[in-house]
Structure formats: C-alpha cells, structure tokens
Amino acid sequence: MTPEQIAYIEQRRRQIRYWPWMAGVLVALLMAAYAWLWWAAPINISPAMVLEQFHTRTVSDEEMIMLAARGTLALIGCGMFVFVLVLLISLALWNELRLIRMIDALAPARTDAAPPAGAGVVDAPEEPAAGSDA
C-alpha cells in the first residue's frame, strides 16, 4: 500500500475509535432534550395528552394552533430519526473497522518498522569439504 493509503486508514481508525464516545454524547443530549421537554411542556411530545386536553377543552385555541403546526408526532419522529441516524452511522463505522482489520490481516508486515534482530541474517548451508564422502 502507498503511504497515502496507510495514512488514510490510520485516520479512519482514529475516527472510528472516537465515534462511540461521540454517539454516546449525541444520544445523551437527545435524551436530555426530550426529558427537559417532557418536564417543561409535556403536551409537545404526548399525543395522548393533546387528545385528552382537546376533549376536555382545557387547551386554548392558540396552543391548539401551535400544536397543529408543530405536530407532536413530527417532534417524536425527528427524535427517532436522529437516534436511527446515530445507530446507522455506528453500524457503518463498525463495518468499516471490520474491513480495515481484514486489510491488516492480508497486508504484509510494514517496512517502516524495525526488523527483529537477526532477521536479515541467513546462515549459509555448510558445503561438504572437498574429498569427503558426504
């Protein structure tokens, strides 16, 4: 492999190594946002609550217009989309790491590493002495 290809594989390996941390942070932020939204304004993410308040007429017309414009299901769907996106990226990077490991297994030993002691020394076979019967 060329040095550019090796450098690219090493860069991808570093990026793959840090992705689980980034994915964890993204999922934690997503969960925190929905927890805050559930605490601050649960009507925005609970279709059952919207129906209940609609039937009891406890929701104002203004709020009903806002809920209709935003759509509780659309808000839930966006969160699910982000979660699935993080999951798919994680699976793709896991597959890429698997392929990089296959390349590593097939690639010959790198020449930039120091060879082990005595690797270049080959013992010459002993030639029989002239006049011996061997």
C-alpha positions as CSV (number, residue, x, y, z in Angstrom):
1,M,0.0,0.0,0.0
2,T,1.1,3.5,-0.6
3,P,1.9,5.8,2.3
4,E,-1.2,7.9,1.5
5,Q,-3.4,4.9,1.7
6,I,-1.8,3.8,5.0
7,A,-2.2,7.4,6.4
8,Y,-5.9,7.4,5.3
9,I,-6.6,4.0,7.0
10,E,-4.9,5.3,10.2
11,Q,-7.0,8.5,10.1
12,R,-10.2,6.4,9.7
13,R,-9.1,4.1,12.5
14,R,-8.8,7.1,14.8
15,Q,-12.1,8.5,13.8
16,I,-13.8,5.1,14.4
17,R,-12.1,4.8,17.8
18,Y,-13.7,8.1,18.9
19,W,-17.2,7.6,17.4
20,P,-18.7,5.5,20.3
21,W,-18.0,8.4,22.6
22,M,-19.5,10.9,20.2
23,A,-22.5,8.7,19.6
24,G,-23.0,8.3,23.4
25,V,-22.9,12.1,23.8
26,L,-25.4,12.6,21.0
27,V,-27.8,10.1,22.4
28,A,-27.4,11.5,25.9
29,L,-28.1,15.0,24.6
30,L,-31.1,13.8,22.7
31,M,-32.5,12.0,25.8
32,A,-31.8,15.1,27.9
33,A,-33.6,17.3,25.4
34,Y,-36.7,15.0,25.4
35,A,-36.6,14.7,29.2
36,W,-36.5,18.5,29.5
37,L,-39.3,18.8,27.0
38,W,-41.4,16.2,28.9
39,W,-40.8,18.2,32.1
40,A,-41.3,21.7,30.7
41,A,-44.1,21.1,28.2
42,P,-45.3,17.5,28.0
43,I,-48.1,18.4,25.7
44,N,-45.5,18.8,22.9
45,I,-44.5,15.1,22.9
46,S,-47.6,13.4,24.2
47,P,-50.3,12.8,21.6
48,A,-52.5,11.3,24.3
49,M,-52.3,14.5,26.4
50,V,-53.2,16.6,23.4
51,L,-56.3,14.4,22.7
52,E,-57.2,14.5,26.4
53,Q,-57.0,18.3,26.6
54,F,-58.8,18.7,23.3
55,H,-61.7,16.6,24.5
56,T,-61.9,18.4,27.9
57,R,-61.5,21.8,26.2
58,T,-58.6,22.8,28.5
59,V,-56.3,23.7,25.8
60,S,-56.5,27.2,24.4
61,D,-57.1,27.9,20.7
62,E,-53.6,29.5,20.4
63,E,-52.0,26.4,21.9
64,M,-54.0,24.1,19.7
65,I,-52.9,26.1,16.6
66,M,-49.2,25.8,17.7
67,L,-49.7,22.0,18.4
68,A,-51.3,21.6,15.0
69,A,-48.4,23.5,13.3
70,R,-45.6,21.6,15.1
71,G,-47.2,18.3,15.4
72,T,-46.4,16.1,18.4
73,L,-45.8,13.2,16.1
74,A,-43.4,15.1,14.0
75,L,-41.4,16.1,17.0
76,I,-41.2,12.5,18.2
77,G,-40.4,11.4,14.6
78,C,-37.5,13.8,14.5
79,G,-36.0,12.4,17.7
80,M,-36.4,8.9,16.4
81,F,-34.8,9.9,13.1
82,V,-31.7,11.3,14.9
83,F,-31.5,8.2,17.0
84,V,-31.7,5.9,14.0
85,L,-29.2,8.0,12.2
86,V,-26.7,7.7,15.0
87,L,-27.3,3.9,15.1
88,L,-26.8,3.6,11.3
89,I,-23.6,5.6,11.5
90,S,-22.4,3.4,14.3
91,L,-23.1,0.2,12.3
92,A,-21.4,1.6,9.2
93,L,-18.3,2.5,11.2
94,W,-18.3,-0.9,12.8
95,N,-18.4,-2.5,9.4
96,E,-15.6,-0.2,8.2
97,L,-13.4,-1.2,11.2
98,R,-14.1,-4.8,10.4
99,L,-12.9,-4.3,6.8
100,I,-9.8,-2.4,8.0
101,R,-8.9,-5.4,10.2
102,M,-9.3,-7.6,7.1
103,I,-6.9,-5.4,5.2
104,D,-4.5,-5.5,8.1
105,A,-4.6,-9.3,8.1
106,L,-4.0,-9.5,4.4
107,A,-1.3,-6.8,4.2
108,P,2.3,-7.9,4.5
109,A,4.3,-6.6,7.5
110,R,5.1,-2.9,7.2
111,T,8.6,-2.0,6.2
112,D,8.7,1.1,8.3
113,A,9.0,-1.0,11.5
114,A,12.4,-2.1,12.6
115,P,13.1,-5.8,11.7
116,P,13.6,-8.2,14.5
117,A,17.2,-8.9,15.5
118,G,18.9,-11.3,13.0
119,A,16.0,-11.2,10.5
120,G,18.3,-10.3,7.6
121,V,21.0,-12.8,8.5
122,V,20.7,-16.2,6.8
123,D,23.0,-18.9,7.6
124,A,24.8,-20.3,4.6
125,P,24.4,-24.1,4.3
126,E,27.6,-25.8,5.0
127,E,29.2,-27.3,1.9
128,P,30.9,-30.6,2.3
129,A,34.6,-30.4,2.4
130,A,36.5,-31.4,-0.8
131,G,37.2,-35.0,-0.8
132,S,34.7,-36.1,1.8
133,D,32.0,-38.8,1.2
134,A,29.1,-36.9,2.5
